[in-house]
Amino acid sequence: MYKGQEVWTKLGADTLRKMVNATPGGKYLNVATGTIDLGEVYTTLISSAEKMELKSETIKRYEEKFQIFIFIAIILLFIEFITSEKVREVKVE
């Protein structure tokens, strides 16, 4: 119901087919007419989706090791701070 009126729509199969063709891996199932075995449809779609997932799971991960260099830099800065000579300015009056 929309604003108190009953709404009637039509299936836009051509538009849906265009959307499916534009979508990678999309499937259009015309279930508006006839009977369809949903168990077979689910099995087919799930098995093809699992194959696609296995193909897309290969990624490269790099291990970051910059922490070693930061640690060395902090130690060197600390050593410099401890061993540096402080120059004092003496005022002559």
Buried (B, 14 or more C-beta within 10 A) or exposed (E): EEEEEEEEEEEEEEEBEEEEEEEEEEEEEEEEEEEEEEEEEEEEEEEEEEEEEEEEEEEEEEEEEEEEEEEEEEEEEEEEEEEEEEEEEEEEE
